[in-house]
Amino acid sequence: MATKSPDDEEFITLELENSSSSTVKEVFLSVMDIYDWDLRSILSSRIVRIRAHRDRLMESSRYFEALLSGSYSESSKNCISVRWDLESFITILQFIYGYPVEFTLTNFLSLLEGSLYFGVQRICLECESWLCGRKFVDDSGSLEISLPEIIVVWNFGIEHGIPFILDYCSAWLAQNFAEAASYSSFDCIPDSFLESCIKHPQLTVESEKQLCEALVTWITNNVDSSPQSADSEASCFELMQKVRPGLLPLGFILGLSGFPSLSWFAAKSIHLVLDIISNPPMMINSALSEADYDNFKVRLTQNTKKLDFSGCPQVTGPLLVLSLLQFPYKSNNFSDWVRQSLREFDRLRNDKFMFSQMSLKTATFEAVCEVNFSKCPGVHFSDIVNLLNLSFPSLRIFRASYNVHLNLKNMLNLLESSPLISEMDLSVDCSPVMLLKASILSSVTDGYQQLSGKLHVFNGRPAFSKLTKLSLEGRTELRDSDLVNISLLANLLSHLNLKGCTSLTDMGISKAVFKFKQLSSIIAADTYFGDLSISCLCSGFPSFDCFTGTKCDPKHLKPLAFTLQQLDVGGCRSISQSSLVHLLEHAPFLKELGLRDTALGDDVLYHFVGCSLEALDICETMVSRNGLAYIIRRNPKLIVLKAKGCRQLSSSDGRLHSVGCMSKYDFVGSATDGDNLDHALSRVFTWEELRLGWGFYPSSLKILEPSIQMLKAINVGVGAQLGELAVASLPKHCPLLESVSLCFQVISDSAVRNIFQSLKNLQVFELCCCLGDLTSDSFKIILPNLRRLKLQRVTPWMTDMDLILLTQSCRNLSELSLSGCKLLSLDSQGIISRGWPGLSLIHLEDCGNMTLDGISSLMDCKAVEDLLLRHNGPGIPRNFIVDAASKLPLLRKLALDLCDARDGGFDSPSATGRFFLRTVTIARCRSERCAFVLPNVAGQKHTMHKESIVLEWNSEELRTYIVEERV
């Protein structure tokens, strides 16, 4: 055997084969020229031979150390074959020789795998440093690594048992969980990956519901859709065990009952939440145990930006305290520490200075900028104002809609303590009492005190809030003086929603308009907004040029209406035509305009000077076809049009058409006067929502076809003459429809079936008093996305069996309204509560004998917020209002009929037991005598004979209204 030369002792040739190359090209390389290698040429070669130093390879690679210095036959060879991906090996070799290597997400795993195989420890360390140094999101807020990519990285880490990869992936998914859950690839996450994420201390979610929703989706697509096995059931159990049911919305939990694999979790969670609601101290007692403490602790991290408690009646101030407390240690006196902290919080919660100085320490979360307490009747905001200020110093958005416990004083205190808040939503349900059609029977005030109205001062200067958007919708307790108090603190307001604030006067609103000089959006529908307010809107305010010391020229006086982008004064009947003309002449930049049920006609509409409208509401006005065509032609960007109830749309000149005979399939109506309107409608680029009635013909739908391809919602009302064939063609013309509402139209089984089969995104379906043959066959089609179903006087044939069929085809309903189903029996209550336990709205009218024997099973729909029961059988007990308010924690609106009263009437709730219920409406038929016993006002009891009664109350007062009787 020939002896090796010194050159052979120093060098060895590495031979690699590139199986992906289609050429027969061979190339010979030397590491001496490694900086001059042409990588593109190398990768295109079939055979690559590289001359490298033996010692360098053995020093840098454990693989070559064992291969070249051991007892392997390769140790004596001058050329050895390396079977590995060519590009990866070339990069590893370059790294060994000091060539700078750029790590990317594309080559990271292949380099790491190669370094593990060849034992190049330095590359492993570089890979770890590169991965752990990567940010989860870039400067624009987008994910640097996508979910599918991170799943591949996780699987690699599991396969090779690399801890730093598993830690990085768990942290990535934990901190980006909300965004990851929106990916379609979320279902592809391995269960071990998901479980490690949930356990991670940095798991960031907006709410426990967001976490649970994602897990339910994952379980549905991975467990329920595959053959049942012990492993899949165990995986489901382990994941759901990590969810904290005490923090889930009640309605959401009830909805989980329909999932077979989650019924155990739903039952446990419902029981827990209802126990907490009925006995709030139970939660505190449970949290006193260190083992159970985490089950009631809100998930908060330094990355949390939004906190959402909406729909959780069990949430209270003490629960928030428990989540924010920073415990210095956990030991045998853990429970004593909790009790002491809660006692101190209770003692000092209303004293801002003492609260900030008290010994208990709360964590601060700088990133939290939005908090949502909507539909949380257990939260008394006077208790937590100071806590929010200390724990969330960057709070900018505060939502607490449908909470009667939050009054104006709480709001102003919060604005004072958290001056960075820019958006606040305190909306409640608008009153069912129509303006100018009711008289106040009584007004009982519970110690309501007007605020001083003094301007807050900080460091010798006025302290103004940064509030720009405020919604007070439905706040009937709001007075003119309250608006003055708000204006003293929030002078930057640009959006104001006063819809349904019926205690405000035109004078009060006009003063507010004058104070808020930066308003660009005003929603004042169903208020006493009138001529004074419009006069103030159209009066000139000095521009900046007027403050330079020179005399102000009239051209510098610009009215507030000039800068308005949104205005809704629907239902404000006190506005005169001349004032409307004045308003429309001074508002050229409006994008959204609501003039429903006002004195609007063509003569007024022709004065509108704007051309930027995107949404227009002219329902119940006197606008004709020519008038509407004029406004549409001027505003080609319109995407939302509401024009129901406009009888003059049947004529171009304001005179009603006489409609001839109508066939079974089509309403034959003349469209000769509609050519201008139909042409204008078709010229709009795209419509997203249409509400039409009089003057809407079958030909209109065909003409509109190009512009309604993107239509999301259509509402066809009285006076429209679509016909059965046009209804059946809706999916063809509008394939993206999510909401379909038809009133007084001709329908059929085939038309409804076509809608159900074709519209995959259908969420709302309403039929009201429609003509045609409709059977239960239409409702055999599975509608997984349907959320609201209204069948009014269209299914008189519906029996209990048909109702069962409906529960199976529409499993995910949240709102149900049935009317005229006279064949339903007492058992239908149980069918509804078992089929849809999570309903938030239940309207049942003229539905057989459903309540003949009282109301029992319907009370199992614990998440109901709006309940209407009329003419379903005279079996409702006298104490039902109080009983419903106490057993249905989210109930806000209740409507009953005296015809259904078992004992001839109902007892009203007492002033001390108001719960969450805000409005009670009692109706009666003409032939019945009202026997509703009103609360004791001024020592008197009142019995009404001809009118219906509406009770409303909030944190300040109780009101009783007389309203028109129901026919």
Beta strands, then each sheet from edge to edge (+ up, - down):
strand 1: 11-17
strand 2: 26-30
strand 3: 47-53
strand 4: 79-81
strand 5: 306-308
strand 6: 370-372
strand 7: 397-399
strand 8: 423-425
strand 9: 439-445
strand 10: 457-458
strand 11: 461-462
strand 12: 469-471
strand 13: 495-497
strand 14: 521-523
strand 15: 540-542
strand 16: 557-559
strand 17: 566-568
strand 18: 592-594
strand 19: 615-617
strand 20: 640-643
strand 21: 689-692
strand 22: 713-716
strand 23: 739-743
strand 24: 764-768
strand 25: 788-792
strand 26: 815-819
strand 27: 841-845
strand 28: 866-870
strand 29: 893-897
strand 30: 919-923
strand 31: 948-953
strand 32: 957-963
sheet 1: 2+ 3+ 1- 4-
sheet 2: 5+ 6+ 7+ 8+ 12+ 13+ 14+ 17+ 18+ 19+ 20+ 21+ 22+ 23+ 24+ 25+ 26+ 27+ 28+ 29+ 30+ 31- 32+ 9-
sheet 3: 10+ 11-
sheet 4: 15+ 16-
end
